[in-house]
Amino acid sequence: MTGNVLAADFKAEPFWWEDAAPFRHEGELPAKVDVLIVGSGFCGLSAGIRSLELGSSALVVDAGPIGGYASSRSGAMLSSGQKFLLTGASQSFSAEQVDAASRLHAEAFEFVKGLALKEKLEFDFQQCGRVFLASVPADAARFDTHAQVLRSRAGVSARVLRRDELHDEIGTDYYFGGMVVEEFGGIHPSKFGRALARSFLTAGGLAASHLRVTDVARTGGGFRVETARGTVLAKHVLFATNGYTDRAFGYLKSRVAPAASYIIATERLPAAVMAEAMPRRRMYSDSKRNLWYFRPSPAGDRILFGARPGAMLVPVDEAARTLHGFLCRVFPQLRDVKISHCWTGNVAMTHSHLQQMGSVDGIHYAVGCNGSGAAIMPYLGRLAAERMLGFRATPTLFECSPFKAFPPYGKYPWFVPLAVAGYDMLDWIDRKRASLKEVAGR
């Protein structure tokens, strides 16, 4: 479209916060606590809940509002580890390790599903299925193998779509094929974070927002945790900071690379437009290295579209215009639709593209959403609490896989823009070759 793509009431904050904003919780700090958890996202809150269940007192602290960073900013697509299987990251692991990762991710999906269906937490859980879309024909050709892997190792009913079958699932000619997994779905991430926080606080947990941890040091049988509002003595400390890890735990910061992703939300769309674009209201993502991911809002009246607008960080209004252009490549029929919200958040990437948990000098950690945090991070927090408190004797794959350091970096990892630019170039080359072959074959 021409002119401004931003709605008159455009907001540079998550669409999710319209219904469930992160919140302040600045209670008095205890002098002592059994478990102190740094980070109030899905992982940290879940670890706090599990610590209480296991008989320990627990305090969750966060440098920002409760649940205000990555957890309440995500695309909130719920699946069981397909990214690890389908991106090629699993190729460096043995068959046994891939099976272990697949089982853990499947358990994680069922855990979050159980919180909705059995525990009756309200966070707009929808088992609506997910469509993986081939950006080039070569990716479509690999979907048969991917579907077999998902069926055999993740225990889901994956089926492949030819290009001429895509219109049953999505109103676009942009992609070359697809794969549907009916069991996957989506949630409302900020409602989920608030539901976990309510469960934690109701069970007797303590929380402190807007409180940065500055140092953790051993003392006696535990740790002295220094914060901007005083010192807390804790028997156990768990960092669940993911893409917002700072120098309070240098070991962790050197092994987690924050990579910003951006999401836009459209203005409300007529039912007929939604029915044409997303006839089955699935979750969607494509096969590019710098992938695009998109979904309907829980009410089914908007489209949320996520991507990296370029190699460098940009203001959200600029990102909104770029992502609107991406959206219109997939759905040209939306060229006159305006954008109501745009926001950004850090994805925590690890070298292995696998989640990591463990301890260094007695300080525990659970990190590495790698773009699949909605399902895996609540479960990872639970596992970490059980291991930390001695209620789970056997280490998981998340503890046994190498946790390599990235090259040294300051506030922002300098190598992320280089990787993004390289991936963009490779994606462009793949798409150009596919276009040339298509023209030649006519």
N, C-alpha and C positions, 0 to 999 in steps of 0.2 A: 504494500500500500504506500501511498505518498503521505507526507505529513508526519505528525507525531503519532507513534504507536502506543504511547502511554495514556492510560485513562486519566480523566480529570482528577480522580481521587487516588491516583497511583501511590502505593506505599512501598518504601524500601525496607520491608521487613517480611518475615514469613507469612504466607497466607494462613498457615496453621494457627497462628497466634490470634486470629479473629475469634476462634472458639475456645482456645485454651492457651493463654499466654504463660510463659515461665514466671516464677514469682520470687519475691524476696522472703527470706526466712532467717532473721538475724537474732536467734536466741542466744542466751548467755552460754559461753563455752564452759564445759566441765573441766575440772582440774585433771581428771583421769578418765580413761575410757578403755575398754578392751580392744576395740577395733576402730581405727580412724581411716576413713576412705576419702581419697582426694579425687573429686570428679562426681557430679550428680547427674550424669546421663543414665542411659539404660543399664550400662554395666555397673556403675557405682551403686545405683539405687538397688539393683537386684542383689548385688553382693551384700549390701546393708540388710536387706530383708532376710537373706539366708543366714547372715551372722546372728540376727535376733532369733531366728528359728532354732539355731544351734546353741542358744543359751548365752551369747555374748552381748554386752552392751555395744552400741555402734553409733558413731558420729560421722556424718557425710558433710564435707565442706566443698565449696566451689568458689572460684574467683569471680564468677558471675552469678546470675539468678539460678535457682534450682531448675535444672533441665534446660538451660538457656542456650547452650552451645550446639554441637553437632546433632545431638539426639532430636531436638525439636525443630531442626532445619532440614532434615533429610527428605528424600523422595519417598521413604517409608514403604518400599516394596518388600514384601515378605516372601522369602524363598529359602531353599535349603542347600546353599553352597554351590550353585550352578556356576558362579563367576570363577571360582577356583578350578572347576572342572573344564569350563569352556574357553577360558582365555589362554590356556596352554601352561598356566602356572603349575599344574599338577604333573607336567612331564618330567620335572626334576625330582619327583617323589616315586618311591616304589609302589607296586600294586597294593601292598599291605597298608602303606601310608595313605594312599588315595582312598582305600576302603575305610580307614579310620576317620579321615577327614569327612567323608561322605556321611558316615554314621553320626558323627558329632553334629554336623549341620542339620541332619534330619531330626535328631533329638532336639536341637535348638528350635526348629520350626514347630515341632509338636509342643514344646514347652510354652512358647508364646501363644500358640493356638489354645492350649489348655487354660492359660490365664484369662482368655476371653470367654471360652465356652464352659469351663468348669468353675473357675474362680469368679466369673461374672464381672471382671474388670471391664469398664466401658472405654474402648478406644477405637471404635469403628472398624473392628476386624472384619475383613471381607475375603473369603476364599473364592476369588473371582477368576483365578487362572492368570498365567503370564505368557506373553508371546515374545519369543526371541526372533529378531528380524535380521535377515542377511543383507548386509550393505552391498555385497558384490556376489556374483555367482559362485565363486570359489568357496565362500563361507556357507552358502546354501548347500553345496555338495558335501560339506562336513557335518551337516545336521543329523544325518542318519547315524553316524558314529556317536555324536553327542547324545542323541536320544537314547541310544543303547546304553551308554555310560550312566545316564541319569536313571534309566529304568532299573539297571542291575545294581547300582551302587547307592543311589539316593532313594530308591524305592518309590519312584513316582511314575505316572503314566504319560510319558512324553510322546508326542506324535508330531510328525513332520508335515509341513504344508508346502505344496508346490506354489510357484508364483501365481498361477491362475486360480489358486484357492485362497489367496490372501484377503480378497475382498469380503469373505465371510467373517473376517476378524478385524480388518482395519481398512478405512477408506483412503487408500493411497496406492500409487503405482511406483513409489520411490524404491521399494525393496524387492529382492529377488527370490524370496522364499522365507519360510519361517518354521518355528517349532513351538508347539503349545504344551504347557504343563498345567493341567487343570487344578492340581493341588495347591499351587502357589496363590499369593494374594497380596493384600495391602492393609495398612493400618493408618490411623491418624497419629503421627508421632508425638505431637505435643500433648494430646489427650493421654497417650500411653505413658509419657513421662510423668504427667500429673497423677495418673492412676497409681503408678509405682511409688511416687512420693507420698501419696495419701496412705498407701498400705504400710510403708515404712514408718511414717510418723504415728499412725494409729497403733502400730505394734510396739511403740515405745522408743523408736529411733530418734536421734537428735540430728539436726541439720543446721548448717550455717552458710548462708549465701554471701556473696560479695566479700569473700575472705580468702586471700591468697596465702598459700603455704610457701614459706621462704626457705625453710631448711628442715631436714630430718636427721637426727643424730642418735646413735645408740646411747643408752643410759641404763645401767643395771640390767633388769630383765626385760627391757622394752626400748622405747624410743621417746625422745623429746622432739616434739613437733612445734616448730616456731611458725607463728602466723602474724599477720598485721595487727591482730587484736589480743595477742598474748600467746602463752605456751600451754600445750596439752601433752600430758604423758599418756602414751598408748602402748599396750602390749603388742599390738600388731598394726602395721600400716600397709594399705593397699592403694596404689596409684591406678586410677581408671580414667586417665586424662586424654587419651587418644590424640586427635589432631590438635589439641590445645595444651600439649605437654610443654612445660617450660624448664628452666634450669634448676628448679628445686630438686630434680632427680636427673642428673646429667647423663647417667647410663641410658635412661629411657629416651631422652630427647635425641641422642645420637642415633637411635635405632628406629625412630618413627618420623616419617616425613609428612608434614601437613600439605595436602594438595587441595586447593580451593575448587569447589564446584558451585555453579549458580543454577537457580531454578526460577522460572517465571510461572505465574498463574494468569490465565486469561480472565477477562470479564465473564459474567454468566452467559452461557450459550443456550440458544433455543434447543428444545428436545430433539427436533429434526436434525439439527447440525451435529449434535452429539451422536445421534443414531447413525449418521452417515460416517463420521470419523471413527467412532469406537462402538460398533454395533453391539459388542458383548461386554463393554466396560471392563476390559482386562487391564493388567499392568503390561508395559511394553519397554523393551530396550533393544538396541541394535548391536551389530557385531564389530563396529569400528574400534580401533585402538583407543581413540578418544570418543567413547561411546555417547550416544544420545539416549536418554531414558525419559519416559513420559507415561502419564496415567490420568484417569479421570479423578476429580475430587471425590471424596466419600459420598457427597450428595449427587454426583453424576452430572453436574451442570457446568463444570469448568474443565479445562485441560491444564495440567501442570507438566512442564517440560524442563528437563535438566540437561546441562552440558557445560563444558568449559568453553567460554567464548573466544579464547586465544591463549597464547603462551603466557602473557603477562596478566597480573591482576588489574582489574578495571573497576571504575565506579559502577554501582548496580544499575543506574539508569542507562549507562552505555551498554552494559551486559544485556539488559532487557531488550534493547533494539537488535543486538546481534542474535540473541536466542529467538526473538520473534522471526528473524530471517530464517533461522534453522527450522523453526516450527512450520513456516510456510513452504519450505522445500518438501517436507513430509506431507503437509496438508495445504495445498495451494488454495483450497476453498476458505481458508481462515485468514486470507491476506487483509481483510478489512476488520478483523477482530483486534481489540485493544488489550493491553496488558495491565492488570490491576495491581500485581505484586511482583517484586523481584528481590531475591535475597541470595546470600552466599553463606557457605559454611565449609569448614576444613574436614576433608576425608583423611583418616590416618592410614598411611601406606607403610607396609613393611617390605623388605627385600623379597621375602618368600611369597608375598601376597596371601599369607596365611595369618590367622590370629595367633597371638603370642601371650603366654602367661608364665610366671615363674617368680624367682626372687633373687636379689643381689644384696649381699650383706644383711640378709634378713628382711629387707624391704620388698614387698610383693608388688606385682604389676599384672594387669590384664588389659591388653591394648590390641589395636590393629583391625579396625572394622573393614578396611580395604574395599569400601563401597558396598558391603553386605551387612551393615550393622544392625538393621532393624530386627533381624531374627537372631543372629549369633551373639550379639553383645549382652543381652539379658542372660543368656545361658552361660556365657563366659564368666560373667560376674558371679553367678551361682557356683560354678566350678572352682573359681579362684578362692571364694570364701571357704568352701569345703576343704580345699587343699591347705590353705593358710591355717585353718583351725584344727587340722589333723583328722578330719572326718572322711577323707578320701585318700586311701593309701597309694593307689596306682596313678602314676603321672599320665597325662593325656598327650596326644600328639602335639598339642599346643605348647607343651613344655619340652618336648623332645626334638623338635625341629630347630635348625640353626637360627639364631636371632642376630643377624649380621648388622654391623654399623654402617651408616651412610657416610659419605665424605663429610668432613667438618663443614658446618654452616652456621650463620648467625641467626637473625630473627626469622628469615625466610630461607628455605632450601634453594640454593641457586641452581641446582640441577633439575628441579621440577620444570621450569619453563623450557629448558633445553629438551627434556624428554617430551613435553607436550608439543613443541614445535616439530620435533622429529616424527612423532606419531601423526601429527596433522599432515605432514608431507607424505608419509607412507599411505595414509588413508586417501589422500588426494590422488596419488599415483594409482592405487588400486581402483578407485572409482573411474579415473580417466581410462584406464585399460579396459574396464568392463564396458564403458560407453563406446569405445572404439570397436570392440568385438561385436557389440550389439548392432552397431551401424553396418559393419562388414558382413554380418550374417543376414541382413535384410535383402 
